[in-house]
Amino acid sequence: MKNKIPCATKNISFIVCLISLFLFGSCVTTPKEFTPSRAAKIAVVLGAGASKGFAHIGVLKVLESHKVPVHIVVGTSVGSFVGSLYAYGYSPYELQTIALGIQKNDIADYIIPDNGFIKGEKLENFVNLRVKYTPMEKFKIPFYAVATNIQNGEEMIFGRGNPGKAVRASCSLPGIFNPVLIGDKYYVDGGVVNPLAADVARRFGADVVIAVDISSSVETAPPKATVDTIMQAVDIMYNKMASLNLKHSDIVIRPKVGHIGSSDFSKRHEAIMEGEKAATEAMPAINQIMEKLRREGRLPH
């Protein structure tokens, strides 16, 4: 009796193989051969850094010119500003046009200092007008803005609803912007807890994370005004905290924008160019990852 069990198993396998040959033209032994490889998701994570954030546009220009697909966009602070417009559907070249034309008064509604120097409504309206009041869940690319609950210190990820409000919350530097009330909670800049949110991209399903770190070098000149002092202190905080999440990134792009002051709009074109340079240097490593995914059938050729 002991010898009959393996024999019976062989007979069943032979019959299954014959049926498979008849129905499919090949002998199928496992279901895995019929399961296509899961498509890879590539995320771009745009970090915090105020005016240095114009560099994000240069990075996006290079990624697009090299046909790097982007399936998820995560942004903190200025990264959420650039990221929201890109995820909505603006090309990097259109973003460059917007960036070079924008003035401080277009996004900054200065007020008598109370809980900040800037109210933030202009920034919210600026974003909403340009995305035509489209809710985030209907953007061309899934987009997530990182903010901080100022009442309990918890990270908050906005991925649905009012994009202008989410970006305003993510950009609301404590001491500069008024905190933003959403629901019954007050929110401030996401950089307080997560200036380079590569881990957030992983949480939302990214297989490959390209992070853009604009906080890796800090301005060395002494600050000359209250706002400059606050911004430089924030830059130092970003710089220290961003390193904590680098382990979640596959590629880290670091534009050399340390010489650009956080509130300096005059060097926006220079920041864009630095973004292009840094991204171009990173392209061989990015292409290597993409080629591997193509060989695995996880990215189209």
C-alpha atoms as a printed R data frame, in Angstrom:
    type eleno elety resid chain resno       x      y       z
1   ATOM     1    CA   MET     A     1   0.000  0.000   0.000
2   ATOM     2    CA   LYS     A     2   2.853  2.414   0.737
3   ATOM     3    CA   ASN     A     3   4.064  2.252  -2.881
4   ATOM     4    CA   LYS     A     4   0.641  3.053  -4.339
5   ATOM     5    CA   ILE     A     5   0.387  6.590  -2.919
6   ATOM     6    CA   PRO     A     6   3.341  8.095  -4.851
7   ATOM     7    CA   CYS     A     7   2.165  6.193  -7.963
8   ATOM     8    CA   ALA     A     8  -1.320  7.671  -7.669
9   ATOM     9    CA   THR     A     9   0.173 11.146  -7.202
10  ATOM    10    CA   LYS     A    10   2.225 10.726 -10.380
11  ATOM    11    CA   ASN     A    11  -0.872  9.624 -12.307
12  ATOM    12    CA   ILE     A    12  -2.850 12.656 -11.101
13  ATOM    13    CA   SER     A    13   0.024 14.994 -12.042
14  ATOM    14    CA   PHE     A    14   0.194 13.393 -15.488
15  ATOM    15    CA   ILE     A    15  -3.561 13.839 -16.022
16  ATOM    16    CA   VAL     A    16  -3.413 17.498 -14.884
17  ATOM    17    CA   CYS     A    17  -0.532 18.085 -17.273
18  ATOM    18    CA   LEU     A    18  -2.482 16.553 -20.177
19  ATOM    19    CA   ILE     A    19  -5.509 18.742 -19.407
20  ATOM    20    CA   SER     A    20  -3.263 21.816 -19.228
21  ATOM    21    CA   LEU     A    21  -1.694 20.953 -22.575
22  ATOM    22    CA   PHE     A    22  -5.130 20.548 -24.149
23  ATOM    23    CA   LEU     A    23  -6.571 23.781 -22.696
24  ATOM    24    CA   PHE     A    24  -3.572 26.132 -22.618
25  ATOM    25    CA   GLY     A    25  -0.949 24.641 -24.919
26  ATOM    26    CA   SER     A    26   1.564 24.175 -22.103
27  ATOM    27    CA   CYS     A    27   2.004 22.093 -18.998
28  ATOM    28    CA   VAL     A    28   1.269 24.403 -16.033
29  ATOM    29    CA   THR     A    29   2.467 23.200 -12.694
30  ATOM    30    CA   THR     A    30   1.975 26.323 -10.513
31  ATOM    31    CA   PRO     A    31  -0.445 29.280 -10.620
32  ATOM    32    CA   LYS     A    32   2.512 31.726 -10.277
33  ATOM    33    CA   GLU     A    33   3.429 31.285 -13.954
34  ATOM    34    CA   PHE     A    34   0.096 32.885 -14.858
35  ATOM    35    CA   THR     A    35   0.437 35.813 -12.418
36  ATOM    36    CA   PRO     A    36   1.944 38.929 -14.039
37  ATOM    37    CA   SER     A    37   4.549 40.844 -12.026
38  ATOM    38    CA   ARG     A    38   3.078 43.620  -9.916
39  ATOM    39    CA   ALA     A    39   3.649 47.036 -11.522
40  ATOM    40    CA   ALA     A    40   6.205 49.110  -9.632
41  ATOM    41    CA   LYS     A    41   5.285 52.475  -8.112
42  ATOM    42    CA   ILE     A    42   7.862 55.252  -8.157
43  ATOM    43    CA   ALA     A    43   7.444 58.096  -5.660
44  ATOM    44    CA   VAL     A    44   9.004 61.540  -5.684
45  ATOM    45    CA   VAL     A    45   9.368 63.074  -2.221
46  ATOM    46    CA   LEU     A    46   9.899 66.840  -2.156
47  ATOM    47    CA   GLY     A    47  11.414 68.155   1.056
48  ATOM    48    CA   ALA     A    48  11.028 71.330   3.088
49  ATOM    49    CA   GLY     A    49  13.229 74.410   2.678
50  ATOM    50    CA   ALA     A    50  11.224 77.565   1.832
51  ATOM    51    CA   SER     A    51  12.736 79.506  -1.123
52  ATOM    52    CA   LYS     A    52  15.274 76.744  -1.705
53  ATOM    53    CA   GLY     A    53  12.260 74.746  -2.928
54  ATOM    54    CA   PHE     A    54  12.499 76.251  -6.408
55  ATOM    55    CA   ALA     A    55  15.152 73.550  -6.868
56  ATOM    56    CA   HIS     A    56  12.356 70.956  -6.854
57  ATOM    57    CA   ILE     A    57  11.220 72.269 -10.226
58  ATOM    58    CA   GLY     A    58  14.655 71.665 -11.742
59  ATOM    59    CA   VAL     A    59  14.638 68.099 -10.445
60  ATOM    60    CA   LEU     A    60  11.192 67.445 -11.942
61  ATOM    61    CA   LYS     A    61  12.334 68.874 -15.293
62  ATOM    62    CA   VAL     A    62  15.168 66.349 -15.494
63  ATOM    63    CA   LEU     A    63  13.032 63.403 -14.373
64  ATOM    64    CA   GLU     A    64  10.456 64.215 -17.030
65  ATOM    65    CA   SER     A    65  13.041 64.713 -19.767
66  ATOM    66    CA   HIS     A    66  14.418 61.238 -18.967
67  ATOM    67    CA   LYS     A    67  10.901 59.778 -18.952
68  ATOM    68    CA   VAL     A    68  11.014 58.668 -15.325
69  ATOM    69    CA   PRO     A    69   7.415 57.714 -14.435
70  ATOM    70    CA   VAL     A    70   6.050 59.234 -11.226
71  ATOM    71    CA   HIS     A    71   3.167 57.410  -9.535
72  ATOM    72    CA   ILE     A    72   3.130 59.119  -6.105
73  ATOM    73    CA   VAL     A    73   4.068 62.638  -4.988
74  ATOM    74    CA   VAL     A    74   4.727 63.488  -1.330
75  ATOM    75    CA   GLY     A    75   5.537 67.017  -0.229
76  ATOM    76    CA   THR     A    76   6.427 68.811   2.974
77  ATOM    77    CA   SER     A    77   6.212 72.605   3.297
78  ATOM    78    CA   VAL     A    78   7.454 74.150   0.022
79  ATOM    79    CA   GLY     A    79   7.630 70.598  -1.307
80  ATOM    80    CA   SER     A    80   3.856 70.365  -0.906
81  ATOM    81    CA   PHE     A    81   3.427 73.634  -2.810
82  ATOM    82    CA   VAL     A    82   5.447 72.456  -5.815
83  ATOM    83    CA   GLY     A    83   4.186 68.888  -5.483
84  ATOM    84    CA   SER     A    84   0.505 69.840  -5.471
85  ATOM    85    CA   LEU     A    85   0.763 71.727  -8.776
86  ATOM    86    CA   TYR     A    86   2.814 68.953 -10.380
87  ATOM    87    CA   ALA     A    87   0.478 66.197  -9.172
88  ATOM    88    CA   TYR     A    88  -2.515 68.175 -10.451
89  ATOM    89    CA   GLY     A    89  -1.064 68.119 -13.949
90  ATOM    90    CA   TYR     A    90   1.261 71.060 -14.568
91  ATOM    91    CA   SER     A    91   4.420 70.118 -16.458
92  ATOM    92    CA   PRO     A    92   7.761 71.083 -14.890
93  ATOM    93    CA   TYR     A    93   8.193 73.734 -17.596
94  ATOM    94    CA   GLU     A    94   4.819 75.226 -16.712
95  ATOM    95    CA   LEU     A    95   5.860 75.156 -13.058
96  ATOM    96    CA   GLN     A    96   9.018 77.044 -13.982
97  ATOM    97    CA   THR     A    97   6.931 79.745 -15.670
98  ATOM    98    CA   ILE     A    98   4.715 80.027 -12.582
99  ATOM    99    CA   ALA     A    99   7.755 80.115 -10.291
100 ATOM   100    CA   LEU     A   100   9.587 82.819 -12.198
101 ATOM   101    CA   GLY     A   101   6.466 84.969 -12.294
102 ATOM   102    CA   ILE     A   102   5.375 84.597  -8.684
103 ATOM   103    CA   GLN     A   103   5.881 87.497  -6.261
104 ATOM   104    CA   LYS     A   104   5.915 87.354  -2.471
105 ATOM   105    CA   ASN     A   105   2.708 89.385  -2.301
106 ATOM   106    CA   ASP     A   106   0.951 86.731  -4.425
107 ATOM   107    CA   ILE     A   107   1.209 84.207  -1.605
108 ATOM   108    CA   ALA     A   108   1.955 86.238   1.545
109 ATOM   109    CA   ASP     A   109  -0.785 88.239   3.266
110 ATOM   110    CA   TYR     A   110   1.161 90.083   5.950
111 ATOM   111    CA   ILE     A   111  -0.644 90.932   9.167
112 ATOM   112    CA   ILE     A   112   0.154 92.608  12.465
113 ATOM   113    CA   PRO     A   113   2.140 89.885  14.282
114 ATOM   114    CA   ASP     A   114  -0.126 87.914  16.562
115 ATOM   115    CA   ASN     A   115   0.397 84.180  16.095
116 ATOM   116    CA   GLY     A   116   2.516 84.782  13.011
117 ATOM   117    CA   PHE     A   117   3.435 87.417  10.422
118 ATOM   118    CA   ILE     A   118   1.447 85.853   7.555
119 ATOM   119    CA   LYS     A   119  -2.189 84.781   7.600
120 ATOM   120    CA   GLY     A   120  -1.916 82.194   4.828
121 ATOM   121    CA   GLU     A   121  -5.174 82.718   2.952
122 ATOM   122    CA   LYS     A   122  -3.369 84.088  -0.117
123 ATOM   123    CA   LEU     A   123  -1.254 80.938  -0.363
124 ATOM   124    CA   GLU     A   124  -4.362 78.761  -0.040
125 ATOM   125    CA   ASN     A   125  -6.204 80.727  -2.735
126 ATOM   126    CA   PHE     A   126  -3.165 80.750  -5.034
127 ATOM   127    CA   VAL     A   127  -3.027 76.948  -5.043
128 ATOM   128    CA   ASN     A   128  -6.782 76.445  -5.347
129 ATOM   129    CA   LEU     A   129  -7.072 78.833  -8.283
130 ATOM   130    CA   ARG     A   130  -4.316 77.060 -10.186
131 ATOM   131    CA   VAL     A   131  -5.732 73.595  -9.621
132 ATOM   132    CA   LYS     A   132  -9.243 74.893 -10.405
133 ATOM   133    CA   TYR     A   133 -10.487 73.863  -6.957
134 ATOM   134    CA   THR     A   134  -9.951 70.200  -7.847
135 ATOM   135    CA   PRO     A   135  -9.931 67.984  -4.720
136 ATOM   136    CA   MET     A   136  -6.660 66.148  -4.147
137 ATOM   137    CA   GLU     A   137  -8.142 62.705  -4.711
138 ATOM   138    CA   LYS     A   138  -8.864 63.719  -8.329
139 ATOM   139    CA   PHE     A   139  -5.350 64.878  -9.162
140 ATOM   140    CA   LYS     A   140  -3.535 63.260 -12.084
141 ATOM   141    CA   ILE     A   141  -1.012 61.711  -9.655
142 ATOM   142    CA   PRO     A   142  -1.823 60.684  -6.054
143 ATOM   143    CA   PHE     A   143  -0.554 63.483  -3.823
144 ATOM   144    CA   TYR     A   144   0.085 63.702  -0.079
145 ATOM   145    CA   ALA     A   145   0.917 66.825   1.929
146 ATOM   146    CA   VAL     A   146   2.605 66.483   5.320
147 ATOM   147    CA   ALA     A   147   1.571 68.789   8.188
148 ATOM   148    CA   THR     A   148   1.912 68.823  11.981
149 ATOM   149    CA   ASN     A   149  -0.896 68.895  14.531
150 ATOM   150    CA   ILE     A   150   0.353 71.715  16.763
151 ATOM   151    CA   GLN     A   151  -1.861 70.611  19.645
152 ATOM   152    CA   ASN     A   152  -0.377 67.147  20.092
153 ATOM   153    CA   GLY     A   153   2.709 67.084  17.837
154 ATOM   154    CA   GLU     A   154   1.394 64.294  15.613
155 ATOM   155    CA   GLU     A   155   2.132 64.045  11.907
156 ATOM   156    CA   MET     A   156  -0.891 64.543   9.644
157 ATOM   157    CA   ILE     A   157  -1.020 63.396   6.026
158 ATOM   158    CA   PHE     A   158  -3.542 65.137   3.782
159 ATOM   159    CA   GLY     A   159  -4.433 63.212   0.628
160 ATOM   160    CA   ARG     A   160  -8.046 64.203   0.067
161 ATOM   161    CA   GLY     A   161 -10.123 67.356  -0.016
162 ATOM   162    CA   ASN     A   162  -9.064 70.991  -0.314
163 ATOM   163    CA   PRO     A   163  -5.513 71.158  -1.766
164 ATOM   164    CA   GLY     A   164  -5.012 74.831  -0.963
165 ATOM   165    CA   LYS     A   165  -5.856 74.263   2.679
166 ATOM   166    CA   ALA     A   166  -3.559 71.224   2.881
167 ATOM   167    CA   VAL     A   167  -0.639 73.082   1.288
168 ATOM   168    CA   ARG     A   168  -1.254 76.087   3.536
169 ATOM   169    CA   ALA     A   169  -1.115 73.832   6.591
170 ATOM   170    CA   SER     A   170   2.025 72.063   5.347
171 ATOM   171    CA   CYS     A   171   3.762 75.424   4.710
172 ATOM   172    CA   SER     A   172   2.722 77.212   7.917
173 ATOM   173    CA   LEU     A   173   6.075 77.757   9.580
174 ATOM   174    CA   PRO     A   174   5.552 78.400  13.307
175 ATOM   175    CA   GLY     A   175   6.163 82.042  14.117
176 ATOM   176    CA   ILE     A   176   5.880 83.051  10.444
177 ATOM   177    CA   PHE     A   177   2.424 81.784   9.424
178 ATOM   178    CA   ASN     A   178  -0.682 81.579  11.557
179 ATOM   179    CA   PRO     A   179  -1.624 77.967  12.405
180 ATOM   180    CA   VAL     A   180  -4.372 76.604  10.154
181 ATOM   181    CA   LEU     A   181  -7.677 75.356  11.522
182 ATOM   182    CA   ILE     A   182  -8.922 72.234   9.709
183 ATOM   183    CA   GLY     A   183 -11.895 70.547  11.331
184 ATOM   184    CA   ASP     A   184 -11.309 71.099  15.020
185 ATOM   185    CA   LYS     A   185  -7.494 70.858  14.914
186 ATOM   186    CA   TYR     A   186  -4.753 73.414  14.291
187 ATOM   187    CA   TYR     A   187  -1.899 72.548  11.943
188 ATOM   188    CA   VAL     A   188   1.540 73.961  11.178
189 ATOM   189    CA   ASP     A   189   4.467 73.170   8.882
190 ATOM   190    CA   GLY     A   190   5.034 69.465   8.274
191 ATOM   191    CA   GLY     A   191   8.766 70.002   8.583
192 ATOM   192    CA   VAL     A   192   8.359 70.229  12.349
193 ATOM   193    CA   VAL     A   193   8.001 66.445  12.405
194 ATOM   194    CA   ASN     A   194   8.992 65.206   8.930
195 ATOM   195    CA   PRO     A   195  10.857 67.528   6.531
196 ATOM   196    CA   LEU     A   196  11.719 64.719   4.085
197 ATOM   197    CA   ALA     A   197   8.826 62.278   4.222
198 ATOM   198    CA   ALA     A   198  10.260 59.257   2.407
199 ATOM   199    CA   ASP     A   199   8.610 56.971   4.957
200 ATOM   200    CA   VAL     A   200   5.203 58.404   4.008
201 ATOM   201    CA   ALA     A   201   5.800 57.402   0.384
202 ATOM   202    CA   ARG     A   202   6.546 53.844   1.536
203 ATOM   203    CA   ARG     A   203   3.357 53.779   3.595
204 ATOM   204    CA   PHE     A   204   1.335 54.628   0.512
205 ATOM   205    CA   GLY     A   205   2.814 51.824  -1.559
206 ATOM   206    CA   ALA     A   206   5.975 53.201  -3.167
207 ATOM   207    CA   ASP     A   207   8.466 50.581  -4.344
208 ATOM   208    CA   VAL     A   208  11.077 53.153  -5.340
209 ATOM   209    CA   VAL     A   209  11.519 56.462  -3.526
210 ATOM   210    CA   ILE     A   210  13.374 59.394  -5.078
211 ATOM   211    CA   ALA     A   211  13.808 62.004  -2.344
212 ATOM   212    CA   VAL     A   212  14.841 65.610  -2.947
213 ATOM   213    CA   ASP     A   213  16.677 66.988   0.075
214 ATOM   214    CA   ILE     A   214  17.101 70.786  -0.041
215 ATOM   215    CA   SER     A   215  18.075 71.023   3.621
216 ATOM   216    CA   SER     A   216  21.449 69.294   3.404
217 ATOM   217    CA   SER     A   217  23.424 72.540   3.567
218 ATOM   218    CA   VAL     A   218  22.626 75.482   5.837
219 ATOM   219    CA   GLU     A   219  23.204 79.201   5.231
220 ATOM   220    CA   THR     A   220  26.333 80.332   7.085
221 ATOM   221    CA   ALA     A   221  25.784 84.105   6.978
222 ATOM   222    CA   PRO     A   222  24.513 85.650  10.236
223 ATOM   223    CA   PRO     A   223  20.785 86.518  10.119
224 ATOM   224    CA   LYS     A   224  19.959 90.232   9.960
225 ATOM   225    CA   ALA     A   225  16.275 90.314  10.936
226 ATOM   226    CA   THR     A   226  13.767 88.468  13.109
227 ATOM   227    CA   VAL     A   227  12.314 86.529  10.182
228 ATOM   228    CA   ASP     A   228  15.812 85.573   8.983
229 ATOM   229    CA   THR     A   229  16.678 84.270  12.450
230 ATOM   230    CA   ILE     A   230  13.514 82.151  12.595
231 ATOM   231    CA   MET     A   231  14.049 80.805   9.078
232 ATOM   232    CA   GLN     A   232  17.682 79.930   9.706
233 ATOM   233    CA   ALA     A   233  16.771 78.136  12.925
234 ATOM   234    CA   VAL     A   234  14.106 76.193  11.003
235 ATOM   235    CA   ASP     A   235  16.683 75.290   8.317
236 ATOM   236    CA   ILE     A   236  18.945 73.818  10.992
237 ATOM   237    CA   MET     A   237  16.027 71.789  12.352
238 ATOM   238    CA   TYR     A   238  15.151 70.523   8.855
239 ATOM   239    CA   ASN     A   239  18.764 69.578   8.243
240 ATOM   240    CA   LYS     A   240  19.020 67.507  11.425
241 ATOM   241    CA   MET     A   241  15.643 65.799  11.059
242 ATOM   242    CA   ALA     A   242  15.718 65.039   7.333
243 ATOM   243    CA   SER     A   243  18.614 62.625   7.824
244 ATOM   244    CA   LEU     A   244  16.365 60.379   9.924
245 ATOM   245    CA   ASN     A   245  14.290 59.354   6.908
246 ATOM   246    CA   LEU     A   246  17.042 58.895   4.348
247 ATOM   247    CA   LYS     A   247  17.002 55.150   5.041
248 ATOM   248    CA   HIS     A   248  13.556 54.985   3.391
249 ATOM   249    CA   SER     A   249  14.906 56.465   0.129
250 ATOM   250    CA   ASP     A   250  16.421 54.598  -2.804
251 ATOM   251    CA   ILE     A   251  17.827 57.769  -4.362
252 ATOM   252    CA   VAL     A   252  18.540 61.068  -2.586
253 ATOM   253    CA   ILE     A   253  18.994 64.145  -4.761
254 ATOM   254    CA   ARG     A   254  20.717 67.058  -2.997
255 ATOM   255    CA   PRO     A   255  20.660 70.350  -4.919
256 ATOM   256    CA   LYS     A   256  23.425 72.715  -3.755
257 ATOM   257    CA   VAL     A   257  21.187 75.500  -2.474
258 ATOM   258    CA   GLY     A   258  22.716 76.156   0.948
259 ATOM   259    CA   HIS     A   259  23.811 79.629  -0.148
260 ATOM   260    CA   ILE     A   260  20.221 80.644  -0.933
261 ATOM   261    CA   GLY     A   261  18.410 82.261   1.960
262 ATOM   262    CA   SER     A   262  15.082 80.713   2.927
263 ATOM   263    CA   SER     A   263  13.217 83.963   2.213
264 ATOM   264    CA   ASP     A   264  15.283 84.960  -0.855
265 ATOM   265    CA   PHE     A   265  13.139 85.012  -4.003
266 ATOM   266    CA   SER     A   266  15.858 86.685  -6.088
267 ATOM   267    CA   LYS     A   267  17.769 83.426  -6.719
268 ATOM   268    CA   ARG     A   268  14.856 81.277  -7.853
269 ATOM   269    CA   HIS     A   269  16.340 80.707 -11.317
270 ATOM   270    CA   GLU     A   270  19.648 79.680  -9.740
271 ATOM   271    CA   ALA     A   271  17.795 77.250  -7.446
272 ATOM   272    CA   ILE     A   272  16.031 75.669 -10.438
273 ATOM   273    CA   MET     A   273  19.370 75.208 -12.197
274 ATOM   274    CA   GLU     A   274  20.906 73.607  -9.092
275 ATOM   275    CA   GLY     A   275  17.977 71.186  -9.046
276 ATOM   276    CA   GLU     A   276  18.659 70.277 -12.669
277 ATOM   277    CA   LYS     A   277  22.360 69.704 -11.995
278 ATOM   278    CA   ALA     A   278  21.763 67.487  -8.969
279 ATOM   279    CA   ALA     A   279  19.090 65.427 -10.734
280 ATOM   280    CA   THR     A   280  21.288 64.954 -13.809
281 ATOM   281    CA   GLU     A   281  24.053 63.579 -11.571
282 ATOM   282    CA   ALA     A   282  21.559 61.138 -10.045
283 ATOM   283    CA   MET     A   283  20.184 59.858 -13.366
284 ATOM   284    CA   PRO     A   284  22.673 56.958 -13.849
285 ATOM   285    CA   ALA     A   285  21.559 55.468 -10.508
286 ATOM   286    CA   ILE     A   286  17.884 56.092 -11.321
287 ATOM   287    CA   ASN     A   287  18.247 54.507 -14.772
288 ATOM   288    CA   GLN     A   288  19.878 51.451 -13.200
289 ATOM   289    CA   ILE     A   289  16.840 50.951 -10.949
290 ATOM   290    CA   MET     A   290  14.432 51.480 -13.838
291 ATOM   291    CA   GLU     A   291  16.243 48.984 -16.051
292 ATOM   292    CA   LYS     A   292  16.056 46.377 -13.310
293 ATOM   293    CA   LEU     A   293  12.311 46.955 -12.953
294 ATOM   294    CA   ARG     A   294  11.851 46.668 -16.727
295 ATOM   295    CA   ARG     A   295  13.718 43.353 -16.783
296 ATOM   296    CA   GLU     A   296  11.406 42.134 -14.043
297 ATOM   297    CA   GLY     A   297   8.392 43.213 -16.082
298 ATOM   298    CA   ARG     A   298   7.375 45.786 -13.472
299 ATOM   299    CA   LEU     A   299   7.844 48.874 -15.683
300 ATOM   300    CA   PRO     A   300   6.904 49.198 -19.358
301 ATOM   301    CA   HIS     A   301   9.767 49.401 -21.867
